[in-house]
Amino acid sequence: MKLIVTGGSGFIGSNYLQYMIANYPGYTFINVDALTYAGNQENLTSIANHPNYRFVQADIADRAAMELIFAHEGVDAVIHFAAESHVDRSITQPDIFVRTNVLGTQTLLDLAKQYEVAKFVHVSTDEVYGTLGDTGLFTETTPLAPNSPYSASKAGSDLLVRAYHETYGMNVNITRCSNNYGPYQFPEKLIPLMIQRALADQPLPVYGDGLNVRDWLYVEDHCSAIDRVLHAGRPGEVYNVGGNNERSNLQVVSTILSELGKPESLLTFVPDRLGHDRRYAIDADKIRTELGWSPKYDYQSGIKSTIRWYLDNQDWIEHIQSGAYLGGRS
Ligand SMILES: NC(=O)c1ccc[n+]([C@@H]2O[C@H](COP(=O)([O-])OP(=O)(O)OC[C@H]3O[C@@H](n4cnc5c(N)ncnc54)[C@H](O)[C@@H]3O)[C@@H](O)[C@H]2O)c1
């Protein structure tokens, strides 16, 4: 099987490529990534020289550049991770979110249709469902009600993927997962940010009252879910992916402090993020029962191995902080 993996130099995409090359060494993987600030080739050093891995630097919204790849490669599937992914940035710069997440996805869909790609897996987010109160879970039939420019752009891309199935009969799947954590996450995101600040004895900024709840999913479990969807997902279906690990931001930050032996006094409350969703929680029954997927990690084991990874890979963090990971690009 030959696959285009978009956004393979980012957090989840690079974990996915490593997971897939280990499990399917005979498949061919073409990583298509624009290398924005979030793309880091140092995530892929372990597979960069694998004979079945190739990298192409290109923007998914650039149709001519994308067409060169689709026309010459004859791929069987597209696994679409590439996106602008940081909610805070979407509040100040919504335009790039629409360009990459909506127009970029539509460009890929169009080319996948034109070149008769057999499967298109679109990696989306539970944030498209909006926010929950104290109880209840998002299911695949929960109406879309995105609240941030990021989640609105992801919802827009989900609807285009759905439309290409309904209109042209394309074999698509959409996965909607909860918050991922694990190795290679860019240190603007909650868990790596807090680990770094705690290690440096700096204040840990927590939005609002810290009681916003997320369902934390260890990234390797997300990769195995996408693997199941690629191989067994029914055409046109949406699959929620969740770790069944609801934690408030305050609980997450407290665990990090206690694992690192740092005082709670480092916690600092800062004004809440605009439009901050209160609670996300996922019902992942469909992927469990239909595709036989289940997560391997619970929160305790996942957070411990994540903290261990950041402690063991301080060079990786330092290269981001110094800008060395950019390899000369701006
Ligand atoms: N991280 C999470 O917790 C989470 C949760 C749910 C869904 N998702 C979704 O999973 C996917 C991957 O998320 P992530 O956390 O790995 O993101 P990330 O920001 O770490 O990586 C995104 C990658 O996409 C690339 N990219 C950005 N714009 C591009 C463009 N125009 N053309 C080509 N490449 C481009 C970047 O260079 C980067 O390598 C996204 O679609 C995101 O919406 C993430």
The ligand as an SDF file (V2000), in Angstrom:
LIG
                    3D

 44 48  0  0  0  0  0  0  0  0999 V2000
   -3.2310   17.6310   19.0400 N   0  0  0  0  0  0  0  0  0  0  0  0
   -4.4510   17.2940   19.4160 C   0  0  0  0  0  0  0  0  0  0  0  0
   -4.7240   17.1150   20.6070 O   0  0  0  0  0  0  0  0  0  0  0  0
   -5.5300   17.0730   18.3820 C   0  0  0  0  0  0  0  0  0  0  0  0
   -6.7980   16.6940   18.8280 C   0  0  0  0  0  0  0  0  0  0  0  0
   -7.7890   16.4640   17.8830 C   0  0  0  0  0  0  0  0  0  0  0  0
   -7.5140   16.6000   16.5390 C   0  0  0  0  0  0  0  0  0  0  0  0
   -6.2810   16.9880   16.1200 N   0  0  0  0  0  0  0  0  0  0  0  0
   -6.0560   17.1110   14.6690 C   0  0  0  0  0  0  0  0  0  0  0  0
   -4.9760   16.2480   14.3270 O   0  0  0  0  0  0  0  0  0  0  0  0
   -4.2140   16.8080   13.2580 C   0  0  0  0  0  0  0  0  0  0  0  0
   -2.7530   16.8820   13.6580 C   0  0  0  0  0  0  0  0  0  0  0  0
   -2.6380   17.6830   14.8340 O   0  0  0  0  0  0  0  0  0  0  0  0
   -1.2210   17.9720   15.5090 P   0  0  0  0  0  0  0  0  0  0  0  0
   -1.4630   18.2410   16.9340 O   0  0  0  0  0  0  0  0  0  0  0  0
   -0.2570   16.9260   15.0960 O   0  0  0  0  0  0  0  0  0  0  0  0
   -0.8440   19.3410   14.7860 O   0  0  0  0  0  0  0  0  0  0  0  0
    0.5730   20.0550   14.6390 P   0  0  0  0  0  0  0  0  0  0  0  0
    0.2890   21.5160   14.6420 O   0  0  0  0  0  0  0  0  0  0  0  0
    1.5560   19.4950   15.6060 O   0  0  0  0  0  0  0  0  0  0  0  0
    1.0740   19.6130   13.1860 O   0  0  0  0  0  0  0  0  0  0  0  0
    0.4880   20.1010   12.0190 C   0  0  0  0  0  0  0  0  0  0  0  0
    1.4160   19.7850   10.8430 C   0  0  0  0  0  0  0  0  0  0  0  0
    0.7690   20.2550    9.6550 O   0  0  0  0  0  0  0  0  0  0  0  0
    1.7130   20.9760    8.8790 C   0  0  0  0  0  0  0  0  0  0  0  0
    0.9880   21.9900    8.0940 N   0  0  0  0  0  0  0  0  0  0  0  0
    0.3450   23.1010    8.5610 C   0  0  0  0  0  0  0  0  0  0  0  0
   -0.1810   23.7940    7.5310 N   0  0  0  0  0  0  0  0  0  0  0  0
    0.1290   23.0930    6.3860 C   0  0  0  0  0  0  0  0  0  0  0  0
   -0.1460   23.2850    5.0080 C   0  0  0  0  0  0  0  0  0  0  0  0
   -0.8150   24.3750    4.5710 N   0  0  0  0  0  0  0  0  0  0  0  0
    0.3110   22.3630    4.1340 N   0  0  0  0  0  0  0  0  0  0  0  0
    1.0120   21.2670    4.5620 C   0  0  0  0  0  0  0  0  0  0  0  0
    1.3120   21.0600    5.8420 N   0  0  0  0  0  0  0  0  0  0  0  0
    0.8720   21.9520    6.7520 C   0  0  0  0  0  0  0  0  0  0  0  0
    2.6610   21.6090    9.8980 C   0  0  0  0  0  0  0  0  0  0  0  0
    3.9150   21.9510    9.3100 O   0  0  0  0  0  0  0  0  0  0  0  0
    2.7630   20.5030   10.9350 C   0  0  0  0  0  0  0  0  0  0  0  0
    3.8080   19.6020   10.6320 O   0  0  0  0  0  0  0  0  0  0  0  0
   -4.8440   18.1690   12.9630 C   0  0  0  0  0  0  0  0  0  0  0  0
   -5.6710   18.0380   11.8500 O   0  0  0  0  0  0  0  0  0  0  0  0
   -5.6360   18.4960   14.2180 C   0  0  0  0  0  0  0  0  0  0  0  0
   -6.7480   19.3000   13.9020 O   0  0  0  0  0  0  0  0  0  0  0  0
   -5.2830   17.2360   17.0150 C   0  0  0  0  0  0  0  0  0  0  0  0
  1  2  1  0
  2  3  2  0
  2  4  1  0
  4  5  1  0
  4 44  2  0
  5  6  2  0
  6  7  1  0
  7  8  2  0
  8  9  1  0
  8 44  1  0
  9 10  1  0
  9 42  1  0
 10 11  1  0
 11 12  1  0
 11 40  1  0
 12 13  1  0
 13 14  1  0
 14 15  2  0
 14 16  1  0
 14 17  1  0
 17 18  1  0
 18 19  2  0
 18 20  1  0
 18 21  1  0
 21 22  1  0
 22 23  1  0
 23 24  1  0
 23 38  1  0
 24 25  1  0
 25 26  1  0
 25 36  1  0
 26 27  1  0
 26 35  1  0
 27 28  2  0
 28 29  1  0
 29 30  1  0
 29 35  2  0
 30 31  1  0
 30 32  2  0
 32 33  1  0
 33 34  2  0
 34 35  1  0
 36 37  1  0
 36 38  1  0
 38 39  1  0
 40 41  1  0
 40 42  1  0
 42 43  1  0
M  CHG  2   8   1  16  -1
M  END
$$$$
